[in-house]
């Protein structure tokens, strides 16, 4: 059981590392676009563009939430990414796949860690 707990910790920190990189990457471009001078769109934005941007912000927020609440944050991220993929399937191609892969890593770490003896002892269930 110790091996499962250790593997869950490795997955958790791997997901945190990936989510940090993803948030830093997208955050840089979102902030640069928002405050930069070259932020004018090449075409008029339509409702699908705003829907994708909103879902992207929600998915990034989900990754942030997954640091504290793994299952909830990962599910929020996966639902938001599903909306993005439904609007434009091309985002599912790499590197867009890193967002749901990271959310799935959080879910696996949560699933493996929720039955660990260390966690059960800390919660008084051991």
N, C-alpha and C positions, 0 to 999 in steps of 0.2 A: 504494500500500500504506500510505502514511503516513495517508491519509484513513480507512482502515479501522481503523488503530490508534487514531487520534484519536476516531473514533466509538465504538469499544469502551471507551475511557476515559470518554467522556461517559455511555454507558449504565451503566458500572460505578458511577460516582459518583451517577448518578440513582437507581440501585437502592440504593445505600448510604444516600442521603438518605431515600428512601421507607421503607427498612427501619428506619432510626433513628426516624422518626415513628411507624411501626406499633408498634415495640417500646416506645417511650415511652408511647403511648396505651394499649396493652393492659397494659403493666407497671403503669401508674398504677392502672387499674381492678382488676387482680388484687391488687395490694398494698393498695389501699383496702378491698377486700372481705375480704382476709385479716386486716387489722389494725383495720378500722373497726368501729363499733358497729352499723351497719345492715346487716350481712352475713348476716342470717338468710334462708334461701330461702323463697319464697312457697309452695312445695310440697315434698314429700319428694323428694330426689334419687334418681334411678334410675341403673342402670349406664350407660345411654347418656350421661347428663350427665357422669359421671366419665370415660368414654371420650373425649368431646369436649374436656373440659378437659385431659386428658393429651395428646391430639393437638395441641391449641392450644399447649401449652407446648413440645412437640417442634417444631412449625412455627416458633415464635418462636426457639427455639434454633437451628434450621436457618438462619434469617435471620442470626443472629449469626455462625454458622460460615461463612456465605457471604462475609463480609467478608474472610476469609483463604483459604478453600477454596471458590471460587465454585460449582463443579459439585457437589461433595458436599453443601454446605449447601443449594443450590437443590433438589437431588433429595430430600433429607430433608424439606424444607419442602413440596414438592409431594406426596410420599407421605402425610405427616401431614394435609395439607389434603384430600387425597382421602378419607382416613378420616373426617374431619369432615363432608365433603359426603355421604358414604355414610350416615352416621348421621342427618344433618339437612340436606336439600338447600337449605333456605332460607338457609344461610350463604353460598351462592354469589352471592346478590344483593349489590349494592353496599352497604356498603363492604367486605364480606368478600372481594370479588374482588381487593382490593389485595394481599393476601398472595400468591396464586399469580402475579399479574402481576409483582410484585417478584422472585419466584423465577425467573420466565421471563426477566426482564431480566438477572439474574445469569447465567443459562445462555447467553443470547445474547452477553453481554460476554465470557464465558469462551471460547465458540466462536470469536468474532472475534479475541480476543487470543491464543489458543493458537498460532496460526500467524503471529503478527506477527514481523517481522524483529528488532525490539528484544528480544523475549523469546527468540527463537532464539539471538541473539548472547550474551545473558546466560547462557543455559544451555550455551553452547559448541557449538551446533548450526549456527551461521551460518558 
